[in-house]
Amino acid sequence: MNESLRQVVHLVFGLGISGFVLLFDRGLTLSVLVLALFAGFLLSDAVSRGYTIPIVSWVIAGLERRDAAPGKGALFFALGALFCLVFFEKEIAFIGLVVLSLLDSVTTLVGVRFGRTRIYNHKSLEGTLAGVAVTGAALCFLVPSAVALATAAVTALAELISPVDDNLVIPVVACLTLAALL
């Protein structure tokens, strides 16, 4: 598994899903996310039982961490997106998914490559600071600067200390922060 490739795919697909949430009707988006989640669980179960599914098995073998259930990251991403879209306004859910896409990818990419100072849970100060900086800067195009930086910082802290998968934690914390500050 190539962690850098995995994070680039996470970033690209995450931003694509974010855009889908913003551009399309809430009902359609909810339906697509539920369908994707259901199909994802079916495929994950089949792969974990040893079935080889064209393309899917190859993608999972190349992108999933060895100790994880097949497709776990993608399933948790879809579940986090679905939760945010159900409980928050569409525009806030969109921004929460942008935060998930950027923060999670940048912290890992920078942390793996340049991280020297481990601060908690095997995560690096360098990766966390880079994630906050990039996410905060990007959010400045979407919300006021103070809200952008606060959202990036609070979400990065939650990602750093949470024992729960970050694809579930990051979008929810980002949406809660945005809902409180906007």
C-alpha positions as a Markdown table, in Angstrom:
| # | Residue | x | y | z |
|---|---|---|---|---|
| 1 | Met | 0.0 | 0.0 | 0.0 |
| 2 | Asn | 1.3 | 3.4 | -1.0 |
| 3 | Glu | 0.2 | 5.9 | 1.7 |
| 4 | Ser | 0.9 | 8.9 | -0.5 |
| 5 | Leu | -1.2 | 7.6 | -3.3 |
| 6 | Arg | -3.9 | 6.6 | -0.8 |
| 7 | Gln | -4.1 | 10.2 | 0.5 |
| 8 | Val | -4.1 | 11.7 | -3.0 |
| 9 | Val | -7.0 | 9.5 | -3.9 |
| 10 | His | -8.7 | 10.5 | -0.6 |
| 11 | Leu | -8.2 | 14.2 | -1.5 |
| 12 | Val | -9.5 | 13.9 | -5.0 |
| 13 | Phe | -12.5 | 11.8 | -4.3 |
| 14 | Gly | -13.3 | 13.8 | -1.1 |
| 15 | Leu | -13.3 | 17.1 | -3.0 |
| 16 | Gly | -15.5 | 15.4 | -5.7 |
| 17 | Ile | -18.0 | 14.2 | -3.1 |
| 18 | Ser | -18.0 | 17.7 | -1.5 |
| 19 | Gly | -18.7 | 19.2 | -4.9 |
| 20 | Phe | -21.5 | 16.7 | -5.5 |
| 21 | Val | -23.1 | 17.7 | -2.2 |
| 22 | Leu | -23.0 | 21.3 | -3.0 |
| 23 | Leu | -24.2 | 21.1 | -6.6 |
| 24 | Phe | -27.0 | 18.6 | -6.4 |
| 25 | Asp | -30.3 | 18.5 | -4.7 |
| 26 | Arg | -30.2 | 17.3 | -1.0 |
| 27 | Gly | -32.6 | 14.3 | -1.8 |
| 28 | Leu | -30.5 | 13.1 | -4.7 |
| 29 | Thr | -27.3 | 13.4 | -2.7 |
| 30 | Leu | -28.8 | 11.5 | 0.2 |
| 31 | Ser | -30.0 | 8.8 | -2.1 |
| 32 | Val | -26.6 | 8.5 | -3.8 |
| 33 | Leu | -24.7 | 8.4 | -0.5 |
| 34 | Val | -27.1 | 5.7 | 0.9 |
| 35 | Leu | -26.8 | 3.6 | -2.3 |
| 36 | Ala | -23.0 | 4.0 | -2.3 |
| 37 | Leu | -22.8 | 3.0 | 1.4 |
| 38 | Phe | -25.0 | -0.1 | 0.8 |
| 39 | Ala | -23.0 | -1.1 | -2.3 |
| 40 | Gly | -19.8 | -0.5 | -0.4 |
| 41 | Phe | -20.8 | -2.7 | 2.5 |
| 42 | Leu | -21.8 | -5.5 | 0.0 |
| 43 | Leu | -18.5 | -5.2 | -1.8 |
| 44 | Ser | -16.5 | -5.0 | 1.4 |
| 45 | Asp | -18.2 | -8.2 | 2.8 |
| 46 | Ala | -17.6 | -10.1 | -0.5 |
| 47 | Val | -13.9 | -9.1 | -0.6 |
| 48 | Ser | -13.4 | -10.0 | 3.1 |
| 49 | Arg | -14.9 | -13.4 | 2.4 |
| 50 | Gly | -12.3 | -14.0 | -0.3 |
| 51 | Tyr | -14.2 | -13.2 | -3.5 |
| 52 | Thr | -12.3 | -11.4 | -6.2 |
| 53 | Ile | -14.3 | -8.6 | -7.7 |
| 54 | Pro | -12.8 | -7.1 | -10.9 |
| 55 | Ile | -11.4 | -3.6 | -10.3 |
| 56 | Val | -12.7 | -3.4 | -6.7 |
| 57 | Ser | -10.3 | -6.1 | -5.4 |
| 58 | Trp | -7.4 | -4.5 | -7.2 |
| 59 | Val | -8.2 | -1.0 | -5.9 |
| 60 | Ile | -8.7 | -2.2 | -2.3 |
| 61 | Ala | -5.4 | -4.2 | -2.5 |
| 62 | Gly | -3.6 | -1.1 | -3.7 |
| 63 | Leu | -5.1 | 1.6 | -1.5 |
| 64 | Glu | -6.4 | 0.0 | 1.8 |
| 65 | Arg | -4.1 | -0.4 | 4.8 |
| 66 | Arg | -3.3 | -4.0 | 5.5 |
| 67 | Asp | -4.9 | -4.1 | 8.9 |
| 68 | Ala | -8.2 | -2.5 | 7.9 |
| 69 | Ala | -11.4 | -4.0 | 6.7 |
| 70 | Pro | -11.8 | -3.8 | 2.9 |
| 71 | Gly | -12.9 | -0.4 | 1.9 |
| 72 | Lys | -13.1 | 0.8 | 5.5 |
| 73 | Gly | -11.9 | 4.3 | 4.8 |
| 74 | Ala | -14.3 | 4.9 | 1.9 |
| 75 | Leu | -17.2 | 3.5 | 3.9 |
| 76 | Phe | -16.5 | 5.7 | 6.8 |
| 77 | Phe | -16.1 | 8.7 | 4.5 |
| 78 | Ala | -19.5 | 8.0 | 3.0 |
| 79 | Leu | -21.0 | 7.5 | 6.5 |
| 80 | Gly | -19.5 | 10.8 | 7.7 |
| 81 | Ala | -20.8 | 12.6 | 4.7 |
| 82 | Leu | -24.3 | 11.1 | 5.1 |
| 83 | Phe | -24.4 | 12.1 | 8.8 |
| 84 | Cys | -23.4 | 15.7 | 8.0 |
| 85 | Leu | -25.9 | 16.0 | 5.2 |
| 86 | Val | -28.7 | 14.7 | 7.4 |
| 87 | Phe | -28.0 | 16.9 | 10.4 |
| 88 | Phe | -26.5 | 20.1 | 9.0 |
| 89 | Glu | -27.4 | 22.6 | 6.2 |
| 90 | Lys | -26.1 | 21.5 | 2.8 |
| 91 | Glu | -23.6 | 24.4 | 2.7 |
| 92 | Ile | -22.1 | 23.5 | 6.1 |
| 93 | Ala | -22.0 | 19.8 | 5.1 |
| 94 | Phe | -20.1 | 20.8 | 2.0 |
| 95 | Ile | -17.5 | 22.7 | 3.9 |
| 96 | Gly | -17.2 | 19.9 | 6.5 |
| 97 | Leu | -16.4 | 17.5 | 3.7 |
| 98 | Val | -13.9 | 19.9 | 2.2 |
| 99 | Val | -12.2 | 20.0 | 5.7 |
| 100 | Leu | -12.2 | 16.2 | 5.8 |
| 101 | Ser | -10.6 | 16.0 | 2.3 |
| 102 | Leu | -7.9 | 18.6 | 2.9 |
| 103 | Leu | -7.1 | 18.2 | 6.6 |
| 104 | Asp | -6.9 | 14.4 | 6.6 |
| 105 | Ser | -4.8 | 14.2 | 3.4 |
| 106 | Val | -2.4 | 17.1 | 4.1 |
| 107 | Thr | -1.7 | 16.0 | 7.7 |
| 108 | Thr | -0.8 | 12.5 | 6.6 |
| 109 | Leu | 1.1 | 13.5 | 3.5 |
| 110 | Val | 3.3 | 16.0 | 5.3 |
| 111 | Gly | 3.5 | 13.9 | 8.5 |
| 112 | Val | 4.7 | 10.8 | 6.6 |
| 113 | Arg | 7.3 | 12.8 | 4.6 |
| 114 | Phe | 8.4 | 15.5 | 7.0 |
| 115 | Gly | 7.1 | 14.6 | 10.4 |
| 116 | Arg | 9.8 | 14.4 | 13.0 |
| 117 | Thr | 8.1 | 15.6 | 16.2 |
| 118 | Arg | 5.6 | 13.0 | 17.4 |
| 119 | Ile | 3.0 | 14.7 | 19.6 |
| 120 | Tyr | 0.2 | 12.2 | 20.1 |
| 121 | Asn | -1.1 | 8.9 | 18.7 |
| 122 | His | 1.9 | 8.5 | 16.3 |
| 123 | Lys | 1.0 | 11.8 | 14.7 |
| 124 | Ser | 3.4 | 14.6 | 14.0 |
| 125 | Leu | 3.5 | 18.3 | 14.9 |
| 126 | Glu | 4.6 | 19.1 | 11.3 |
| 127 | Gly | 1.7 | 17.2 | 9.7 |
| 128 | Thr | -0.9 | 18.7 | 12.1 |
| 129 | Leu | 0.4 | 22.3 | 11.6 |
| 130 | Ala | 0.5 | 21.8 | 7.8 |
| 131 | Gly | -3.0 | 20.4 | 7.8 |
| 132 | Val | -4.3 | 23.4 | 9.8 |
| 133 | Ala | -2.5 | 25.9 | 7.6 |
| 134 | Val | -3.7 | 24.4 | 4.3 |
| 135 | Thr | -7.2 | 23.8 | 5.5 |
| 136 | Gly | -7.5 | 27.2 | 7.1 |
| 137 | Ala | -6.2 | 29.0 | 4.0 |
| 138 | Ala | -8.6 | 27.1 | 1.7 |
| 139 | Leu | -11.6 | 27.8 | 4.0 |
| 140 | Cys | -10.8 | 31.5 | 3.8 |
| 141 | Phe | -12.4 | 31.4 | 0.3 |
| 142 | Leu | -15.6 | 30.0 | 1.8 |
| 143 | Val | -16.1 | 31.6 | 5.2 |
| 144 | Pro | -14.6 | 34.5 | 7.2 |
| 145 | Ser | -10.9 | 34.1 | 8.0 |
| 146 | Ala | -11.4 | 33.8 | 11.8 |
| 147 | Val | -14.0 | 31.1 | 11.3 |
| 148 | Ala | -11.8 | 29.3 | 8.8 |
| 149 | Leu | -8.8 | 29.2 | 11.1 |
| 150 | Ala | -10.9 | 28.2 | 14.2 |
| 151 | Thr | -12.6 | 25.4 | 12.2 |
| 152 | Ala | -9.2 | 24.1 | 10.9 |
| 153 | Ala | -7.6 | 24.3 | 14.4 |
| 154 | Val | -10.5 | 22.7 | 16.3 |
| 155 | Thr | -10.9 | 20.0 | 13.7 |
| 156 | Ala | -7.2 | 19.2 | 13.7 |
| 157 | Leu | -7.2 | 18.9 | 17.5 |
| 158 | Ala | -10.2 | 16.5 | 17.3 |
| 159 | Glu | -8.5 | 14.4 | 14.6 |
| 160 | Leu | -5.3 | 14.3 | 16.7 |
| 161 | Ile | -6.9 | 13.1 | 19.9 |
| 162 | Ser | -9.9 | 11.0 | 18.7 |
| 163 | Pro | -9.8 | 7.3 | 19.1 |
| 164 | Val | -12.5 | 7.0 | 16.4 |
| 165 | Asp | -11.8 | 6.9 | 12.7 |
| 166 | Asp | -11.0 | 10.4 | 11.4 |
| 167 | Asn | -13.3 | 10.0 | 8.4 |
| 168 | Leu | -16.2 | 10.0 | 11.0 |
| 169 | Val | -14.8 | 12.6 | 13.4 |
| 170 | Ile | -13.4 | 15.3 | 11.1 |
| 171 | Pro | -16.6 | 16.2 | 9.1 |
| 172 | Val | -18.8 | 16.1 | 12.2 |
| 173 | Val | -16.5 | 18.3 | 14.3 |
| 174 | Ala | -16.0 | 20.7 | 11.4 |
| 175 | Cys | -19.8 | 21.0 | 10.9 |
| 176 | Leu | -20.4 | 21.5 | 14.6 |
| 177 | Thr | -17.7 | 24.2 | 14.7 |
| 178 | Leu | -19.1 | 25.9 | 11.6 |
| 179 | Ala | -22.7 | 25.8 | 12.9 |
| 180 | Ala | -21.6 | 27.3 | 16.2 |
| 181 | Leu | -19.5 | 30.1 | 14.6 |
| 182 | Leu | -21.6 | 31.1 | 11.5 |
